[in-house]
Amino acid sequence: MKSNERILITGGAGFIGSHLAGSLLEDGASVAIIDNLATGRWENLAGLIDHPRFHFAIADIRDAVVLDRMVSNADTVIHLAAAVGVQLIVEDPVHTIETNIMGTEAVLKAALRYRCKTLITTTSEVYGKGIRTPFSEEDDVVLGATDKSRWSYAATKMVDEFLALAYHHQYGLPVILVRLFNTVGPRQTGQYGMVVPRFVKQALNNDEITVYGDGEQSRCFCDVQDVIVALKALLDREEAIGTVFNVGSQEEITIRGLAERIQLLLGSDSKIVTVPYSDAYAPGFEDMVRRVPNTARIEKLIGWRAETKLTDIILRVAHSLDETRFHPR
Ligand code: UDP
């Protein structure tokens, strides 16, 4: 990344976007963000606001005038703005579908006008109900029926991917696609369902730790700082353009195992309880049984692998919620 590069982050007040903005400022870039504060938070920008190379607009990416102005001042656009979190998707599918499809379309149109390099983040959710794990970028996609609103999120993100690749192939827009697997770190809120901040908070408060389903479903949790290293390195490589990359950790754990690890690590008196999916989300809810990435493609191109161990990730999250008792290693 050139030190004077001008970078626009959509969704920059979110958990990943705000960490990324801070890191890019440290690298010497000029960073602008656009965020409607739907799930992003003003507090996440606290350390950035006074920086002379930081600019922000509190606006929706579908506000064409504001978006155009912000993109016109950027060399690179990193698109993170989206409706995320399974809980939010199940509760408010109209918002999810519209934000994710129309928002990405607006960003691509504006990026094309100024020919910005554009990194679009999508999600491992697009692997849907695929059972061949680990998931590789070339794998077929299997989604549930359209009356299961959970899968609408994957479908919107697939449309985003198709559209971004079409802009690349038809108009030559330099686009990179990143499928993020479960990403965790300080500032992530459990409000929209994300399991690690929820379990850590429950453990710290000695509340019941709520494992949904039988707890045998598994995930790989990647530290947000590892993800940032991957995004920045991909932007530096011409060969990344026009390609989809998985970004995630290889350290797999069941959700029950995660609850036990958190309970033990934080010395919590919490009880681990199981909650049926129908109570946690909606009747007929379908979960992903395993979500494990094959990261050979990104490893081959830039030598990236997730470095941070789950135990350290948990301690970092606990530290961000209670600095007096927990210290990251
Ligand atoms: N989950 C859970 N208890 C909670 C929140 C989530 O057991 O309080 C489960 C959820 O059903 C899923 C896993 O944890 O199987 C990961 O959920 P999250 O929403 O963090 O990510 P995703 O489902 O998108 O991988």
Boltz pocket constraint, residues with backbone or C-beta under 6 A from the ligand:
constraints:
  - pocket:
      binder: B
      contacts: [[A, 85], [A, 86], [A, 87], [A, 182], [A, 192], [A, 193], [A, 194], [A, 195], [A, 196], [A, 198], [A, 199], [A, 210], [A, 211], [A, 212], [A, 213], [A, 217], [A, 219], [A, 255], [A, 287], [A, 288], [A, 291]]
      max_distance: 6.0
